[in-house]
Amino acid sequence: MHALKLFGHYDSGHVYKIMLFLELANIPYDYEQVDIWIDKADRQTEFLKFSRNGEVPCLLIDGLPYIQSNLILYKLASLYKIYGGESAQRLIQALEWQFWEANRLGMCLPQLRYAKLIAPDEFNADSLAFLRNRFEVDIAVLARHLSDDRKFILDDKASIADFSICGYLYWADEAGVRLPRQINNWLERISRLPGWRSPYEMMNKASQDTH
């Protein structure tokens, strides 16, 4: 059994991606909350020792640090041979979608949520229009892929591709965006997986419990 410790914050959809994997797989882990709203230099010494850029998530696996949510998902799937890690082919297919998420949806949705929920004065009208337009293009691509006969991103089984992409979509209302029917149906299928909880519920529980 591997010793896992996750550093995170309840406002981070990137942290939620990692928790979703661990909770659905019923993998024990320790969790420590990091205040991302204070200066990086003032964050926990242990966290700063392992997180090169002072950002969450940071996952320790047997004392070795891994950062960047999609890399962490890839490492976990490879290590435990689940959620895409069952074969080299399935893992590379999941990785393709992780790159898409990082380059497309992950470049606009978190910023829209941040602008609406936390820092509305930091974005001008042109910037917001660009982010909204890009989101609409990206979500349409995803909706076309998630046809009515496709349960999850890769096939009939959930994978790290699903966890990567859904991280912020459960907060679509906080970002002020609407989701197509195909996306809502897919999110509903993920939410029926044993062990699933909504982002705030899962992360608040993790901050209170010892796994």
C-alpha positions in Angstrom: 0.0 0.0 0.0 1.3 3.4 -0.9 1.3 6.4 1.5 -0.5 9.3 0.0 -0.9 12.9 1.3 -2.8 15.5 -0.7 -2.4 19.3 -0.2 -5.4 21.2 -1.5 -8.1 23.8 -1.1 -11.8 23.6 -1.3 -12.0 26.3 -4.0 -9.9 24.4 -6.5 -11.5 22.2 -9.1 -8.0 20.9 -9.8 -7.9 19.5 -6.3 -11.4 18.0 -6.8 -10.1 16.0 -9.7 -7.6 14.2 -7.5 -10.0 13.7 -4.6 -12.6 12.3 -7.0 -10.1 9.6 -8.2 -9.1 8.7 -4.7 -12.6 8.6 -3.2 -14.1 6.6 -6.0 -11.2 4.2 -5.9 -11.5 4.0 -2.1 -7.8 4.7 -1.7 -6.7 5.9 1.8 -5.0 9.3 1.9 -4.2 12.1 4.2 -5.3 15.6 3.4 -4.0 19.0 4.4 -5.8 22.3 3.6 -3.6 25.1 2.1 -4.8 28.7 2.3 -4.4 29.7 -1.4 -5.6 33.3 -0.6 -2.5 34.2 1.4 1.0 35.0 0.0 2.7 31.9 -1.2 5.6 32.6 1.1 3.3 32.3 4.1 2.0 28.9 3.3 3.0 25.7 5.2 6.7 25.0 5.2 6.1 21.3 4.4 3.9 22.2 1.5 6.3 24.7 0.1 9.1 22.2 0.4 7.3 19.8 -2.0 5.2 22.1 -4.2 7.7 23.8 -6.6 5.4 26.7 -7.4 3.5 26.9 -4.2 0.3 25.7 -5.9 -2.3 23.1 -5.2 -2.9 20.2 -5.8 0.3 18.6 -4.6 0.2 14.9 -3.9 2.9 13.0 -2.0 3.2 9.4 -3.0 5.5 7.6 -0.6 7.1 10.9 0.2 7.7 11.9 -3.5 5.8 15.0 -4.7 3.7 15.2 -7.8 2.2 18.5 -9.0 -0.2 19.5 -11.8 -3.6 17.9 -11.6 -3.5 16.1 -14.9 -0.1 14.6 -14.3 -1.2 13.4 -10.8 -4.2 11.7 -12.4 -2.0 10.1 -15.0 0.4 8.9 -12.3 -2.4 7.5 -10.1 -4.0 5.7 -13.1 -0.7 4.2 -14.0 0.2 3.2 -10.4 -3.1 1.6 -9.5 -4.0 0.3 -13.0 -7.5 1.7 -12.9 -9.6 4.5 -14.4 -7.6 4.4 -17.7 -4.5 2.7 -16.4 -5.7 -0.8 -17.3 -3.8 -0.7 -20.6 -1.3 1.4 -22.5 -3.8 2.2 -25.2 -6.5 3.3 -22.8 -4.0 5.4 -20.9 -2.8 7.2 -24.0 -6.5 7.9 -25.0 -7.1 9.4 -21.6 -3.9 11.5 -21.8 -5.1 12.9 -25.1 -8.2 14.2 -23.5 -6.2 15.6 -20.5 -4.1 17.6 -22.9 -7.3 18.9 -24.5 -8.7 19.9 -21.1 -5.6 21.8 -20.2 -5.4 23.6 -23.5 -9.1 24.3 -24.1 -11.8 24.1 -21.4 -9.3 24.4 -18.5 -8.1 27.7 -20.0 -11.5 29.4 -19.7 -13.9 27.9 -17.3 -11.8 28.3 -14.1 -11.2 32.0 -15.1 -14.9 32.6 -15.7 -15.7 31.2 -12.2 -12.9 33.3 -10.6 -14.1 36.4 -12.4 -17.7 36.0 -11.3 -17.3 34.5 -7.8 -14.1 36.0 -6.5 -12.6 38.9 -8.5 -15.1 40.6 -10.8 -13.1 43.8 -11.0 -10.0 42.1 -12.4 -11.5 41.3 -15.8 -12.6 43.9 -18.4 -15.6 43.3 -20.7 -13.4 42.2 -23.7 -11.5 39.6 -21.6 -14.8 38.1 -20.3 -16.2 38.0 -23.8 -13.2 36.2 -25.1 -13.4 33.6 -22.2 -17.1 33.1 -22.7 -16.8 32.7 -26.5 -14.0 30.2 -26.0 -16.0 28.3 -23.5 -18.9 28.0 -25.8 -16.7 26.6 -28.6 -15.1 24.1 -26.2 -18.3 22.9 -24.5 -19.9 22.4 -27.9 -17.0 20.1 -28.9 -17.5 18.1 -25.7 -21.2 17.9 -26.2 -20.8 16.5 -29.7 -18.4 13.9 -28.4 -20.8 12.9 -25.6 -23.5 11.5 -27.9 -26.6 9.9 -26.3 -25.0 6.4 -26.6 -21.7 7.3 -25.0 -21.6 6.9 -21.2 -18.2 8.4 -20.5 -15.4 10.1 -22.3 -13.5 7.0 -23.5 -16.1 4.3 -23.4 -18.6 2.8 -21.0 -16.2 3.1 -18.0 -15.2 6.2 -16.2 -11.5 7.2 -16.5 -9.1 10.0 -15.6 -10.3 11.8 -18.8 -13.7 12.2 -17.1 -12.2 13.3 -13.8 -10.0 15.8 -15.6 -12.7 17.5 -17.6 -15.5 17.5 -15.0 -13.4 19.2 -12.3 -14.9 22.7 -12.8 -18.1 21.8 -14.6 -19.9 21.0 -11.4 -19.4 24.7 -10.6 -20.8 25.9 -13.9 -23.5 28.0 -12.1 -20.7 29.8 -10.2 -19.1 30.6 -13.5 -22.3 31.9 -14.9 -22.4 29.5 -17.8 -25.1 27.0 -19.0 -24.3 23.5 -20.0 -25.8 21.5 -22.9 -28.0 18.5 -22.2 -25.3 16.0 -23.1 -23.0 17.5 -20.6 -25.5 17.5 -17.8 -26.4 13.9 -18.5 -22.7 12.9 -18.4 -22.2 14.8 -15.1 -25.2 13.0 -13.7 -23.7 9.6 -14.7 -20.5 10.5 -12.9 -22.4 11.5 -9.8 -24.0 8.1 -9.7 -20.6 6.4 -9.3 -20.2 4.9 -5.8 -18.3 7.2 -3.5 -19.1 10.4 -5.5 -19.8 13.7 -3.7 -20.2 17.2 -4.9 -17.0 19.3 -4.8 -17.7 21.3 -1.7 -19.1 18.3 0.2 -16.1 16.1 -0.7 -13.5 18.6 0.1 -15.1 19.8 3.3 -15.3 16.2 4.4 -11.7 15.6 3.6 -10.6 18.6 5.7 -12.5 17.2 8.7 -11.7 13.5 8.4 -8.6 11.4 8.7 -8.5 9.0 5.8 
